[in-house]
Amino acid sequence: MWGVLAALMRFVPFIGPYIAAVFPVLLAAVVDPGWSTVLLTAALFLVTELTMGQVVEPLMFGRYGYDYITRGGGWYGRGRWY
């Protein structure tokens, strides 16, 4: 559930990932009495967001191009679409 929310919120510029991280961090604060789960949850969102935004997406868009990725990896209709 939280992964789907995080994926959808990535389409909201600038504040989307932060909004997506608020709810799991609040849930971690409610479930665990200590700070370890809250900090680990926040760190997980921070590390994955930075990795996706600064490493994975530039590599994918640089190699394949924006249109190739947004149109389903190049498969369009019955034949291969370049």
C-alpha positions, 0 to 999 in steps of 0.5 A, a space after each residue: 500500500 505504501 509503495 503504491 502511494 510512493 510511486 504515485 506521489 513521485 509524479 508530484 514535483 518537488 514535494 511528492 516524495 516527502 508527502 509519501 514518506 510522512 504516512 509510513 514514518 507516522 505509522 512507525 512512530 505509532 507502532 514502535 515506542 522507540 525512535 529506531 523504527 522511525 529513523 530507519 523508515 525515514 532513512 529508507 525513504 531518503 536513501 531510496 529516493 536519492 538513489 532513484 532520483 540521482 542514479 537509476 533514472 538518469 541512467 535509464 533516461 540517458 540510455 533509452 530516452 524519455 519517450 522509450 521508457 514512457 511508452 512501455 519500453 518500446 513495444 507499441 501495438 503488434 510490432 516493435 516501435 522505435 
